[in-house]
Amino acid sequence: MSSFWVPLIWLLIAGSLLLVELALPTFDGLMFAALGGLLVSLLTAVLPLPYWLQIALFLLISVSGTAWLYRWSKRRSPSIGLRRDSEDIAEVLEPMEAGGEGRVRWHGQSWAANSLTLDRSMNVGDRVLVMGRDGTRLQVLHWMD
């Protein structure tokens, strides 16, 4: 294959991967693969690299970038375990029906909250687990000590 087409093929691969990444934003692994395709495209435009080295560079960038992203995201939002940080716990200020709305105290402030617990109501003073935020409204689950 002519050396003219190789960078264009890698650029096409990178663009395709980027489009898939943008179309499926919950799948984070393709961004580094798109970056790897772009970098290999740039390198092959400047240097005549053997095919095995092009593929090796592409795989190295894709796999190491995805592994880094996985480790980084695990540090930022650890999975739910038996122990939680005190930062994740709030106190119910108003009774909440199962799946209903109410108020909780979190980080010393009163917040509007939606109950994600569908099988039981929450009473004043109950501890709840903050699962996330939707604007200024917290998403909470009943927490059992």
Secondary structure, DSSP 8 states (H G I E B T S, - for coil): --TTHHHHHHHHHHHHHHHHHHH-TT-TTHHHHHHHHHHHHHHHHHS---HHHHHHHHHHHHHHHHHHHHHHHHHHS----SS--GGGEEEESS-B-TT-EEEEEETTEEEEEEE---S--B-TT-EEEEEEEETTEEEEEE---
